[in-house]
């Protein structure tokens, strides 16, 4: 029997940032340029991410419309779409970080789905997510995570997605 839910993993030792007092605001996030400055540290993962994407048939996508918070997003397009997204998390109060520090927490999310345009639905299946990875750790372990997520997503078949019977309407 296959599991039709979400895999969820959290790095307990990296939760130490959640117990720290709230940081003083050092850089307002008022415009796209502020978010761009906040995300400059991601340049260190751009080359390895691009190499992985090219080697495994993924396309690198720019930030989604209206999404300025630092992230990277790759998708393997085909009948089954497979996507991996690396995103900065929020602080323990649910607010955006406004400055970079090496332990800033990131998550990695992976999902696979089928867009059925004839019935205007998206067929979904379980996703995988790892939370609270300190950025300094993410840089060192990026290849391991990308290969793990790709391995999970590559094993997802059309039959499995349809068996999970999770659907949402396609956006217009």
N, C-alpha and C positions, 0 to 999 in steps of 0.2 A: 504494500500500500504506500503510495506517495503522499508526502505532506504538502498541503496547499495552504501555506501560511508564509510568514516572513522570517528569514533568518536574521537574528539580531545579535551582534557581538559588541561588547563595550570594553575598552581598555581601562580597567579599574585603577591601575597605578597612575594613569594620566588624569584622573579626576581631581588631583590635588589643586588644580586651578579653580575648581568650583568652590573650594573652601577659603579662598583668598578674599580679602576685602575688595570691594568694588573699586576699580581703577578710576583715577581722575581723568576726565576727558582732556585729551591732548590735541586732537585734530577733529574739527567738526566734519560731519558727512553731509554737506549741503548740496553738492553738485557731483556730476559724474567724475570730474577730475579728482575730487576727494577720495572717491571709491577706488579710482585708478591708483592713486598713491598708496592706499591701504593694501592693495593687491600686488604691489611691485615685487614682493618676496616670492610670488608664484613663478617668476621668471626662471628660478632655479629648477623647477620641475618641467618646464615647457619642452626642452629638448628630449629628455627621456620619455615624456608622454607622447610627443610627436613620433619618436622612433617606434614606440610600442604600437601606436595607432597605425602607422604605415605598415608594420610587420604583421598586423592581425586584421587588416581590412576595416578599420574604424576611421571615421571622419571627425576631425576636431571642429567643434562648434563654438562660436563666439558666445558671450554671455547672452542669456535669453532676454527678450525685450522687457524693460522695466526691472531687470535683475542686475543690480550693480554690485552686490556683495560678492567678495572674491570667490571664484570657483573656476573649475575647468570641467569640460563636458565632451565626451567622445561617444559616437554612436556607430554601430555596425548596421548598415542598412541592407535590407533584403526582405523576403516575405516575413521573416521574423526579425523584428528590430531589437537590437541589444544595446544598452546604454550604460556607461559608467560615468558618474559625476563625483567630483571631489569638491567639497564646499567648506568654507569657514563656518564654524558654529557661532552661536550667540553666547553671551555671558550667562551666569547663573540666574540673572533676572530676566532673561529673554531679550536683552537689548544687544544691538550690534556692537562689536568691538570697534573702536575708532583709532587704534594704533596697533602696530605689529609688535609681537614679542615671540621669542623662539618656541615657547610652550603653547602658543595660541592653538586652540583645539580645532581640528578638522574632522569631517566625516567623509566616508566613501559610500556611495549608494550605487547599486547595480540592479537593473530591471530588464525584462524581455517582454515583448508584447506583439500582437498582430493587429494591424489596422484593417478592418473589414469595411471598405468604402461602400460596397453595395448595400450593406445593412446599417451603415453609419455608426458602427460600434468599434470600440477598442477591446480586444480580448487580452486579459492580464493573467499573470501567474505570480507565484511568490517572488519576492525581491530579496536582496541581501544588502546589509548595511553594517558598517563598523563606525562607531562614534568615538569622539574624544581622543583622537590620535594627536599628540603634540606635533606641531609642524616639523620640529627638528627630527622627530622619529619618522614622520611621513617621508621626508626627503630621503632618509636612509633605507626605508623599506618599500618605497614606491613600486619597484619592479615586482616584489613578492605579492603585494596587494593586487596590482593589475593582473598578474598571471592567475591569482586565485579567483578573482572576480570573472575574468575571461573564461576560466575553466568551468565555473559554475554556470555562467550564462550560455556557454557553448553546448552544454548538455541539455538545454531546454528545447523540447521538440514541439511541433504543432499539436500533436496528440496530447501532450502534457498540458499545454496552455488551454486547449479546449476542455480537457477533463476538469480543470480547476473551475471553469464556468464563472469566472469573474469578468464582468463587462462594465464599461462606462460608455456614454455617448461620445462620439467624435465631435470635436469642436468644428464649428462652421467655417 
